[in-house]
Amino acid sequence: MGAARKITVEVPLELLEKAQLASGAGVTQTVRTGLQLLAASRTYARLRKLRGKVRFSRSLAELKADR
């Protein structure tokens, strides 16, 4: 993971409980997971914009057969 920074964050209790139920993890790991998802969201949006614009040299059937 690399260097870490300790922070204090105030969040609504209900939101934290919902997030922990969804993640099945403790507070620290739930917050880390949320931050990772937020950081990746821009990349996901850029990938969605490429939908239908990228041509591949192999067909889907060829890729599945190559497994």
mmCIF file of the N, C-alpha and C atoms, coordinates in Angstrom:
data_MODEL
# 
_entry.id   MODEL 
# 
loop_
_atom_site.group_PDB 
_atom_site.id 
_atom_site.type_symbol 
_atom_site.label_atom_id 
_atom_site.label_alt_id 
_atom_site.label_comp_id 
_atom_site.label_asym_id 
_atom_site.label_entity_id 
_atom_site.label_seq_id 
_atom_site.pdbx_PDB_ins_code 
_atom_site.Cartn_x 
_atom_site.Cartn_y 
_atom_site.Cartn_z 
_atom_site.occupancy 
_atom_site.B_iso_or_equiv 
_atom_site.pdbx_formal_charge 
_atom_site.auth_seq_id 
_atom_site.auth_comp_id 
_atom_site.auth_asym_id 
_atom_site.auth_atom_id 
_atom_site.pdbx_PDB_model_num 
ATOM 1   N N  . MET A 1 1  ? 0.815   -1.178  0.000   1.00 0.00 ? 1  MET A N  1 
ATOM 2   C CA . MET A 1 1  ? 0.000   0.000   0.000   1.00 0.00 ? 1  MET A CA 1 
ATOM 3   C C  . MET A 1 1  ? 0.864   1.249   0.000   1.00 0.00 ? 1  MET A C  1 
ATOM 4   N N  . GLY A 1 2  ? 1.915   1.380   0.586   1.00 0.00 ? 2  GLY A N  1 
ATOM 5   C CA . GLY A 1 2  ? 2.699   2.607   0.597   1.00 0.00 ? 2  GLY A CA 1 
ATOM 6   C C  . GLY A 1 2  ? 2.420   3.436   1.830   1.00 0.00 ? 2  GLY A C  1 
ATOM 7   N N  . ALA A 1 3  ? 2.770   4.710   1.734   1.00 0.00 ? 3  ALA A N  1 
ATOM 8   C CA . ALA A 1 3  ? 2.599   5.615   2.865   1.00 0.00 ? 3  ALA A CA 1 
ATOM 9   C C  . ALA A 1 3  ? 1.120   5.808   3.183   1.00 0.00 ? 3  ALA A C  1 
ATOM 10  N N  . ALA A 1 4  ? 0.822   5.961   4.449   1.00 0.00 ? 4  ALA A N  1 
ATOM 11  C CA . ALA A 1 4  ? -0.555  6.157   4.884   1.00 0.00 ? 4  ALA A CA 1 
ATOM 12  C C  . ALA A 1 4  ? -0.660  7.481   5.620   1.00 0.00 ? 4  ALA A C  1 
ATOM 13  N N  . ARG A 1 5  ? -1.852  8.017   5.651   1.00 0.00 ? 5  ARG A N  1 
ATOM 14  C CA . ARG A 1 5  ? -2.105  9.263   6.361   1.00 0.00 ? 5  ARG A CA 1 
ATOM 15  C C  . ARG A 1 5  ? -3.291  9.044   7.281   1.00 0.00 ? 5  ARG A C  1 
ATOM 16  N N  . LYS A 1 6  ? -3.130  9.373   8.524   1.00 0.00 ? 6  LYS A N  1 
ATOM 17  C CA . LYS A 1 6  ? -4.219  9.223   9.494   1.00 0.00 ? 6  LYS A CA 1 
ATOM 18  C C  . LYS A 1 6  ? -5.103  10.461  9.405   1.00 0.00 ? 6  LYS A C  1 
ATOM 19  N N  . ILE A 1 7  ? -6.420  10.233  9.297   1.00 0.00 ? 7  ILE A N  1 
ATOM 20  C CA . ILE A 1 7  ? -7.357  11.342  9.177   1.00 0.00 ? 7  ILE A CA 1 
ATOM 21  C C  . ILE A 1 7  ? -8.510  11.140  10.155  1.00 0.00 ? 7  ILE A C  1 
ATOM 22  N N  . THR A 1 8  ? -9.199  12.217  10.440  1.00 0.00 ? 8  THR A N  1 
ATOM 23  C CA . THR A 1 8  ? -10.416 12.167  11.237  1.00 0.00 ? 8  THR A CA 1 
ATOM 24  C C  . THR A 1 8  ? -11.541 12.633  10.335  1.00 0.00 ? 8  THR A C  1 
ATOM 25  N N  . VAL A 1 9  ? -12.581 11.818  10.224  1.00 0.00 ? 9  VAL A N  1 
ATOM 26  C CA . VAL A 1 9  ? -13.693 12.133  9.331   1.00 0.00 ? 9  VAL A CA 1 
ATOM 27  C C  . VAL A 1 9  ? -14.995 11.970  10.082  1.00 0.00 ? 9  VAL A C  1 
ATOM 28  N N  . GLU A 1 10 ? -15.884 12.931  9.942   1.00 0.00 ? 10 GLU A N  1 
ATOM 29  C CA . GLU A 1 10 ? -17.217 12.813  10.512  1.00 0.00 ? 10 GLU A CA 1 
ATOM 30  C C  . GLU A 1 10 ? -18.162 12.398  9.401   1.00 0.00 ? 10 GLU A C  1 
ATOM 31  N N  . VAL A 1 11 ? -18.836 11.274  9.595   1.00 0.00 ? 11 VAL A N  1 
ATOM 32  C CA . VAL A 1 11 ? -19.803 10.777  8.627   1.00 0.00 ? 11 VAL A CA 1 
ATOM 33  C C  . VAL A 1 11 ? -21.092 10.434  9.356   1.00 0.00 ? 11 VAL A C  1 
ATOM 34  N N  . PRO A 1 12 ? -22.210 10.536  8.661   1.00 0.00 ? 12 PRO A N  1 
ATOM 35  C CA . PRO A 1 12 ? -23.466 10.138  9.301   1.00 0.00 ? 12 PRO A CA 1 
ATOM 36  C C  . PRO A 1 12 ? -23.418 8.663   9.695   1.00 0.00 ? 12 PRO A C  1 
ATOM 37  N N  . LEU A 1 13 ? -23.852 8.360   10.886  1.00 0.00 ? 13 LEU A N  1 
ATOM 38  C CA . LEU A 1 13 ? -23.807 6.995   11.420  1.00 0.00 ? 13 LEU A CA 1 
ATOM 39  C C  . LEU A 1 13 ? -24.553 6.022   10.511  1.00 0.00 ? 13 LEU A C  1 
ATOM 40  N N  . GLU A 1 14 ? -25.728 6.422   10.024  1.00 0.00 ? 14 GLU A N  1 
ATOM 41  C CA . GLU A 1 14 ? -26.520 5.546   9.169   1.00 0.00 ? 14 GLU A CA 1 
ATOM 42  C C  . GLU A 1 14 ? -25.771 5.207   7.870   1.00 0.00 ? 14 GLU A C  1 
ATOM 43  N N  . LEU A 1 15 ? -25.103 6.195   7.299   1.00 0.00 ? 15 LEU A N  1 
ATOM 44  C CA . LEU A 1 15 ? -24.334 5.961   6.070   1.00 0.00 ? 15 LEU A CA 1 
ATOM 45  C C  . LEU A 1 15 ? -23.191 4.988   6.326   1.00 0.00 ? 15 LEU A C  1 
ATOM 46  N N  . LEU A 1 16 ? -22.487 5.172   7.421   1.00 0.00 ? 16 LEU A N  1 
ATOM 47  C CA . LEU A 1 16 ? -21.383 4.280   7.754   1.00 0.00 ? 16 LEU A CA 1 
ATOM 48  C C  . LEU A 1 16 ? -21.881 2.858   7.986   1.00 0.00 ? 16 LEU A C  1 
ATOM 49  N N  . GLU A 1 17 ? -22.988 2.719   8.687   1.00 0.00 ? 17 GLU A N  1 
ATOM 50  C CA . GLU A 1 17 ? -23.534 1.377   8.942   1.00 0.00 ? 17 GLU A CA 1 
ATOM 51  C C  . GLU A 1 17 ? -23.952 0.688   7.646   1.00 0.00 ? 17 GLU A C  1 
ATOM 52  N N  . LYS A 1 18 ? -24.599 1.427   6.742   1.00 0.00 ? 18 LYS A N  1 
ATOM 53  C CA . LYS A 1 18 ? -24.992 0.862   5.445   1.00 0.00 ? 18 LYS A CA 1 
ATOM 54  C C  . LYS A 1 18 ? -23.767 0.430   4.647   1.00 0.00 ? 18 LYS A C  1 
ATOM 55  N N  . ALA A 1 19 ? -22.740 1.271   4.660   1.00 0.00 ? 19 ALA A N  1 
ATOM 56  C CA . ALA A 1 19 ? -21.525 0.958   3.917   1.00 0.00 ? 19 ALA A CA 1 
ATOM 57  C C  . ALA A 1 19 ? -20.832 -0.271  4.496   1.00 0.00 ? 19 ALA A C  1 
ATOM 58  N N  . GLN A 1 20 ? -20.805 -0.383  5.820   1.00 0.00 ? 20 GLN A N  1 
ATOM 59  C CA . GLN A 1 20 ? -20.186 -1.541  6.450   1.00 0.00 ? 20 GLN A CA 1 
ATOM 60  C C  . GLN A 1 20 ? -20.972 -2.813  6.170   1.00 0.00 ? 20 GLN A C  1 
ATOM 61  N N  . LEU A 1 21 ? -22.290 -2.719  6.153   1.00 0.00 ? 21 LEU A N  1 
ATOM 62  C CA . LEU A 1 21 ? -23.100 -3.890  5.811   1.00 0.00 ? 21 LEU A CA 1 
ATOM 63  C C  . LEU A 1 21 ? -22.817 -4.327  4.377   1.00 0.00 ? 21 LEU A C  1 
ATOM 64  N N  . ALA A 1 22 ? -22.697 -3.358  3.484   1.00 0.00 ? 22 ALA A N  1 
ATOM 65  C CA . ALA A 1 22 ? -22.444 -3.667  2.074   1.00 0.00 ? 22 ALA A CA 1 
ATOM 66  C C  . ALA A 1 22 ? -21.060 -4.271  1.876   1.00 0.00 ? 22 ALA A C  1 
ATOM 67  N N  . SER A 1 23 ? -20.066 -3.767  2.610   1.00 0.00 ? 23 SER A N  1 
ATOM 68  C CA . SER A 1 23 ? -18.694 -4.237  2.415   1.00 0.00 ? 23 SER A CA 1 
ATOM 69  C C  . SER A 1 23 ? -18.378 -5.468  3.260   1.00 0.00 ? 23 SER A C  1 
ATOM 70  N N  . GLY A 1 24 ? -19.082 -5.621  4.373   1.00 0.00 ? 24 GLY A N  1 
ATOM 71  C CA . GLY A 1 24 ? -18.783 -6.720  5.277   1.00 0.00 ? 24 GLY A CA 1 
ATOM 72  C C  . GLY A 1 24 ? -17.459 -6.543  5.992   1.00 0.00 ? 24 GLY A C  1 
ATOM 73  N N  . ALA A 1 25 ? -16.993 -5.318  6.071   1.00 0.00 ? 25 ALA A N  1 
ATOM 74  C CA . ALA A 1 25 ? -15.678 -5.035  6.666   1.00 0.00 ? 25 ALA A CA 1 
ATOM 75  C C  . ALA A 1 25 ? -15.824 -3.998  7.779   1.00 0.00 ? 25 ALA A C  1 
ATOM 76  N N  . GLY A 1 26 ? -14.730 -3.762  8.452   1.00 0.00 ? 26 GLY A N  1 
ATOM 77  C CA . GLY A 1 26 ? -14.697 -2.764  9.509   1.00 0.00 ? 26 GLY A CA 1 
ATOM 78  C C  . GLY A 1 26 ? -14.655 -1.355  8.946   1.00 0.00 ? 26 GLY A C  1 
ATOM 79  N N  . VAL A 1 27 ? -14.588 -0.391  9.837   1.00 0.00 ? 27 VAL A N  1 
ATOM 80  C CA . VAL A 1 27 ? -14.634 1.011   9.447   1.00 0.00 ? 27 VAL A CA 1 
ATOM 81  C C  . VAL A 1 27 ? -13.477 1.376   8.512   1.00 0.00 ? 27 VAL A C  1 
ATOM 82  N N  . THR A 1 28 ? -12.268 1.048   8.903   1.00 0.00 ? 28 THR A N  1 
ATOM 83  C CA . THR A 1 28 ? -11.102 1.436   8.111   1.00 0.00 ? 28 THR A CA 1 
ATOM 84  C C  . THR A 1 28 ? -11.151 0.839   6.713   1.00 0.00 ? 28 THR A C  1 
ATOM 85  N N  . GLN A 1 29 ? -11.408 -0.449  6.615   1.00 0.00 ? 29 GLN A N  1 
ATOM 86  C CA . GLN A 1 29 ? -11.431 -1.085  5.294   1.00 0.00 ? 29 GLN A CA 1 
ATOM 87  C C  . GLN A 1 29 ? -12.606 -0.585  4.464   1.00 0.00 ? 29 GLN A C  1 
ATOM 88  N N  . THR A 1 30 ? -13.731 -0.302  5.095   1.00 0.00 ? 30 THR A N  1 
ATOM 89  C CA . THR A 1 30 ? -14.885 0.238   4.376   1.00 0.00 ? 30 THR A CA 1 
ATOM 90  C C  . THR A 1 30 ? -14.551 1.597   3.781   1.00 0.00 ? 30 THR A C  1 
ATOM 91  N N  . VAL A 1 31 ? -13.906 2.461   4.552   1.00 0.00 ? 31 VAL A N  1 
ATOM 92  C CA . VAL A 1 31 ? -13.520 3.785   4.052   1.00 0.00 ? 31 VAL A CA 1 
ATOM 93  C C  . VAL A 1 31 ? -12.494 3.650   2.929   1.00 0.00 ? 31 VAL A C  1 
ATOM 94  N N  . ARG A 1 32 ? -11.523 2.767   3.087   1.00 0.00 ? 32 ARG A N  1 
ATOM 95  C CA . ARG A 1 32 ? -10.523 2.559   2.027   1.00 0.00 ? 32 ARG A CA 1 
ATOM 96  C C  . ARG A 1 32 ? -11.183 2.085   0.737   1.00 0.00 ? 32 ARG A C  1 
ATOM 97  N N  . THR A 1 33 ? -12.103 1.135   0.862   1.00 0.00 ? 33 THR A N  1 
ATOM 98  C CA . THR A 1 33 ? -12.792 0.616   -0.320  1.00 0.00 ? 33 THR A CA 1 
ATOM 99  C C  . THR A 1 33 ? -13.587 1.716   -1.006  1.00 0.00 ? 33 THR A C  1 
ATOM 100 N N  . GLY A 1 34 ? -14.280 2.519   -0.226  1.00 0.00 ? 34 GLY A N  1 
ATOM 101 C CA . GLY A 1 34 ? -15.043 3.637   -0.789  1.00 0.00 ? 34 GLY A CA 1 
ATOM 102 C C  . GLY A 1 34 ? -14.155 4.625   -1.519  1.00 0.00 ? 34 GLY A C  1 
ATOM 103 N N  . LEU A 1 35 ? -13.015 4.934   -0.942  1.00 0.00 ? 35 LEU A N  1 
ATOM 104 C CA . LEU A 1 35 ? -12.082 5.863   -1.586  1.00 0.00 ? 35 LEU A CA 1 
ATOM 105 C C  . LEU A 1 35 ? -11.498 5.270   -2.864  1.00 0.00 ? 35 LEU A C  1 
ATOM 106 N N  . GLN A 1 36 ? -11.213 3.976   -2.861  1.00 0.00 ? 36 GLN A N  1 
ATOM 107 C CA . GLN A 1 36 ? -10.705 3.324   -4.067  1.00 0.00 ? 36 GLN A CA 1 
ATOM 108 C C  . GLN A 1 36 ? -11.741 3.351   -5.185  1.00 0.00 ? 36 GLN A C  1 
ATOM 109 N N  . LEU A 1 37 ? -12.999 3.087   -4.854  1.00 0.00 ? 37 LEU A N  1 
ATOM 110 C CA . LEU A 1 37 ? -14.064 3.122   -5.854  1.00 0.00 ? 37 LEU A CA 1 
ATOM 111 C C  . LEU A 1 37 ? -14.251 4.530   -6.413  1.00 0.00 ? 37 LEU A C  1 
ATOM 112 N N  . LEU A 1 38 ? -14.179 5.518   -5.559  1.00 0.00 ? 38 LEU A N  1 
ATOM 113 C CA . LEU A 1 38 ? -14.309 6.896   -6.004  1.00 0.00 ? 38 LEU A CA 1 
ATOM 114 C C  . LEU A 1 38 ? -13.151 7.283   -6.918  1.00 0.00 ? 38 LEU A C  1 
ATOM 115 N N  . ALA A 1 39 ? -11.951 6.878   -6.557  1.00 0.00 ? 39 ALA A N  1 
ATOM 116 C CA . ALA A 1 39 ? -10.778 7.184   -7.376  1.00 0.00 ? 39 ALA A CA 1 
ATOM 117 C C  . ALA A 1 39 ? -10.866 6.512   -8.742  1.00 0.00 ? 39 ALA A C  1 
ATOM 118 N N  . ALA A 1 40 ? -11.463 5.328   -8.807  1.00 0.00 ? 40 ALA A N  1 
ATOM 119 C CA . ALA A 1 40 ? -11.563 4.593   -10.073 1.00 0.00 ? 40 ALA A CA 1 
ATOM 120 C C  . ALA A 1 40 ? -12.728 5.071   -10.934 1.00 0.00 ? 40 ALA A C  1 
ATOM 121 N N  . SER A 1 41 ? -13.666 5.810   -10.374 1.00 0.00 ? 41 SER A N  1 
ATOM 122 C CA . SER A 1 41 ? -14.878 6.172   -11.110 1.00 0.00 ? 41 SER A CA 1 
ATOM 123 C C  . SER A 1 41 ? -14.587 6.995   -12.363 1.00 0.00 ? 41 SER A C  1 
ATOM 124 N N  . ARG A 1 42 ? -13.585 7.842   -12.339 1.00 0.00 ? 42 ARG A N  1 
ATOM 125 C CA . ARG A 1 42 ? -13.242 8.637   -13.525 1.00 0.00 ? 42 ARG A CA 1 
ATOM 126 C C  . ARG A 1 42 ? -12.755 7.728   -14.653 1.00 0.00 ? 42 ARG A C  1 
ATOM 127 N N  . THR A 1 43 ? -11.957 6.740   -14.311 1.00 0.00 ? 43 THR A N  1 
ATOM 128 C CA . THR A 1 43 ? -11.475 5.789   -15.314 1.00 0.00 ? 43 THR A CA 1 
ATOM 129 C C  . THR A 1 43 ? -12.630 5.006   -15.904 1.00 0.00 ? 43 THR A C  1 
ATOM 130 N N  . TYR A 1 44 ? -13.567 4.568   -15.052 1.00 0.00 ? 44 TYR A N  1 
ATOM 131 C CA . TYR A 1 44 ? -14.734 3.835   -15.542 1.00 0.00 ? 44 TYR A CA 1 
ATOM 132 C C  . TYR A 1 44 ? -15.538 4.696   -16.514 1.00 0.00 ? 44 TYR A C  1 
ATOM 133 N N  . ALA A 1 45 ? -15.708 5.965   -16.196 1.00 0.00 ? 45 ALA A N  1 
ATOM 134 C CA . ALA A 1 45 ? -16.462 6.870   -17.065 1.00 0.00 ? 45 ALA A CA 1 
ATOM 135 C C  . ALA A 1 45 ? -15.769 7.026   -18.414 1.00 0.00 ? 45 ALA A C  1 
ATOM 136 N N  . ARG A 1 46 ? -14.454 7.146   -18.403 1.00 0.00 ? 46 ARG A N  1 
ATOM 137 C CA . ARG A 1 46 ? -13.705 7.267   -19.667 1.00 0.00 ? 46 ARG A CA 1 
ATOM 138 C C  . ARG A 1 46 ? -13.828 5.998   -20.497 1.00 0.00 ? 46 ARG A C  1 
ATOM 139 N N  . LEU A 1 47 ? -13.811 4.849   -19.849 1.00 0.00 ? 47 LEU A N  1 
ATOM 140 C CA . LEU A 1 47 ? -13.971 3.587   -20.572 1.00 0.00 ? 47 LEU A CA 1 
ATOM 141 C C  . LEU A 1 47 ? -15.363 3.472   -21.184 1.00 0.00 ? 47 LEU A C  1 
ATOM 142 N N  . ARG A 1 48 ? -16.385 3.917   -20.452 1.00 0.00 ? 48 ARG A N  1 
ATOM 143 C CA . ARG A 1 48 ? -17.755 3.861   -20.982 1.00 0.00 ? 48 ARG A CA 1 
ATOM 144 C C  . ARG A 1 48 ? -17.896 4.729   -22.228 1.00 0.00 ? 48 ARG A C  1 
ATOM 145 N N  . LYS A 1 49 ? -17.193 5.861   -22.276 1.00 0.00 ? 49 LYS A N  1 
ATOM 146 C CA . LYS A 1 49 ? -17.251 6.734   -23.447 1.00 0.00 ? 49 LYS A CA 1 
ATOM 147 C C  . LYS A 1 49 ? -16.654 6.066   -24.685 1.00 0.00 ? 49 LYS A C  1 
ATOM 148 N N  . LEU A 1 50 ? -15.762 5.107   -24.485 1.00 0.00 ? 50 LEU A N  1 
ATOM 149 C CA . LEU A 1 50 ? -15.136 4.416   -25.608 1.00 0.00 ? 50 LEU A CA 1 
ATOM 150 C C  . LEU A 1 50 ? -16.004 3.305   -26.184 1.00 0.00 ? 50 LEU A C  1 
ATOM 151 N N  . ARG A 1 51 ? -17.103 2.998   -25.539 1.00 0.00 ? 51 ARG A N  1 
ATOM 152 C CA . ARG A 1 51 ? -17.950 1.880   -25.960 1.00 0.00 ? 51 ARG A CA 1 
ATOM 153 C C  . ARG A 1 51 ? -18.339 2.026   -27.432 1.00 0.00 ? 51 ARG A C  1 
ATOM 154 N N  . GLY A 1 52 ? -18.018 0.994   -28.201 1.00 0.00 ? 52 GLY A N  1 
ATOM 155 C CA . GLY A 1 52 ? -18.345 0.979   -29.615 1.00 0.00 ? 52 GLY A CA 1 
ATOM 156 C C  . GLY A 1 52 ? -17.357 1.703   -30.504 1.00 0.00 ? 52 GLY A C  1 
ATOM 157 N N  . LYS A 1 53 ? -16.324 2.313   -29.938 1.00 0.00 ? 53 LYS A N  1 
ATOM 158 C CA . LYS A 1 53 ? -15.374 3.092   -30.720 1.00 0.00 ? 53 LYS A CA 1 
ATOM 159 C C  . LYS A 1 53 ? -14.025 2.400   -30.897 1.00 0.00 ? 53 LYS A C  1 
ATOM 160 N N  . VAL A 1 54 ? -13.823 1.296   -30.220 1.00 0.00 ? 54 VAL A N  1 
ATOM 161 C CA . VAL A 1 54 ? -12.547 0.586   -30.289 1.00 0.00 ? 54 VAL A CA 1 
ATOM 162 C C  . VAL A 1 54 ? -12.740 -0.681  -31.099 1.00 0.00 ? 54 VAL A C  1 
ATOM 163 N N  . ARG A 1 55 ? -11.887 -0.874  -32.077 1.00 0.00 ? 55 ARG A N  1 
ATOM 164 C CA . ARG A 1 55 ? -11.963 -2.079  -32.906 1.00 0.00 ? 55 ARG A CA 1 
ATOM 165 C C  . ARG A 1 55 ? -10.846 -3.027  -32.488 1.00 0.00 ? 55 ARG A C  1 
ATOM 166 N N  . PHE A 1 56 ? -11.194 -4.290  -32.370 1.00 0.00 ? 56 PHE A N  1 
ATOM 167 C CA . PHE A 1 56 ? -10.224 -5.302  -31.975 1.00 0.00 ? 56 PHE A CA 1 
ATOM 168 C C  . PHE A 1 56 ? -9.876  -6.166  -33.175 1.00 0.00 ? 56 PHE A C  1 
ATOM 169 N N  . SER A 1 57 ? -8.671  -6.692  -33.172 1.00 0.00 ? 57 SER A N  1 
ATOM 170 C CA . SER A 1 57 ? -8.230  -7.514  -34.296 1.00 0.00 ? 57 SER A CA 1 
ATOM 171 C C  . SER A 1 57 ? -8.803  -8.926  -34.224 1.00 0.00 ? 57 SER A C  1 
ATOM 172 N N  . ARG A 1 58 ? -9.346  -9.319  -33.073 1.00 0.00 ? 58 ARG A N  1 
ATOM 173 C CA . ARG A 1 58 ? -9.929  -10.652 -32.908 1.00 0.00 ? 58 ARG A CA 1 
ATOM 174 C C  . ARG A 1 58 ? -11.391 -10.522 -32.525 1.00 0.00 ? 58 ARG A C  1 
ATOM 175 N N  . SER A 1 59 ? -12.182 -11.470 -32.974 1.00 0.00 ? 59 SER A N  1 
ATOM 176 C CA . SER A 1 59 ? -13.607 -11.439 -32.650 1.00 0.00 ? 59 SER A CA 1 
ATOM 177 C C  . SER A 1 59 ? -13.838 -11.992 -31.243 1.00 0.00 ? 59 SER A C  1 
ATOM 178 N N  . LEU A 1 60 ? -15.026 -11.759 -30.752 1.00 0.00 ? 60 LEU A N  1 
ATOM 179 C CA . LEU A 1 60 ? -15.390 -12.270 -29.428 1.00 0.00 ? 60 LEU A CA 1 
ATOM 180 C C  . LEU A 1 60 ? -15.317 -13.789 -29.407 1.00 0.00 ? 60 LEU A C  1 
ATOM 181 N N  . ALA A 1 61 ? -15.763 -14.420 -30.478 1.00 0.00 ? 61 ALA A N  1 
ATOM 182 C CA . ALA A 1 61 ? -15.724 -15.884 -30.557 1.00 0.00 ? 61 ALA A CA 1 
ATOM 183 C C  . ALA A 1 61 ? -14.285 -16.397 -30.498 1.00 0.00 ? 61 ALA A C  1 
ATOM 184 N N  . GLU A 1 62 ? -13.367 -15.699 -31.172 1.00 0.00 ? 62 GLU A N  1 
ATOM 185 C CA . GLU A 1 62 ? -11.958 -16.121 -31.147 1.00 0.00 ? 62 GLU A CA 1 
ATOM 186 C C  . GLU A 1 62 ? -11.382 -15.953 -29.738 1.00 0.00 ? 62 GLU A C  1 
ATOM 187 N N  . LEU A 1 63 ? -11.737 -14.889 -29.069 1.00 0.00 ? 63 LEU A N  1 
ATOM 188 C CA . LEU A 1 63 ? -11.235 -14.688 -27.708 1.00 0.00 ? 63 LEU A CA 1 
ATOM 189 C C  . LEU A 1 63 ? -11.757 -15.760 -26.757 1.00 0.00 ? 63 LEU A C  1 
ATOM 190 N N  . LYS A 1 64 ? -13.035 -16.128 -26.901 1.00 0.00 ? 64 LYS A N  1 
ATOM 191 C CA . LYS A 1 64 ? -13.605 -17.162 -26.042 1.00 0.00 ? 64 LYS A CA 1 
ATOM 192 C C  . LYS A 1 64 ? -12.971 -18.522 -26.338 1.00 0.00 ? 64 LYS A C  1 
ATOM 193 N N  . ALA A 1 65 ? -12.684 -18.785 -27.594 1.00 0.00 ? 65 ALA A N  1 
ATOM 194 C CA . ALA A 1 65 ? -12.084 -20.069 -27.969 1.00 0.00 ? 65 ALA A CA 1 
ATOM 195 C C  . ALA A 1 65 ? -10.644 -20.176 -27.472 1.00 0.00 ? 65 ALA A C  1 
ATOM 196 N N  . ASP A 1 66 ? -10.001 -19.053 -27.234 1.00 0.00 ? 66 ASP A N  1 
ATOM 197 C CA . ASP A 1 66 ? -8.601  -19.013 -26.833 1.00 0.00 ? 66 ASP A CA 1 
ATOM 198 C C  . ASP A 1 66 ? -8.404  -19.217 -25.334 1.00 0.00 ? 66 ASP A C  1 
ATOM 199 N N  . ARG A 1 67 ? -9.474  -19.423 -24.602 1.00 0.00 ? 67 ARG A N  1 
ATOM 200 C CA . ARG A 1 67 ? -9.379  -19.562 -23.148 1.00 0.00 ? 67 ARG A CA 1 
ATOM 201 C C  . ARG A 1 67 ? -8.594  -20.772 -22.756 1.00 0.00 ? 67 ARG A C  1 
# 
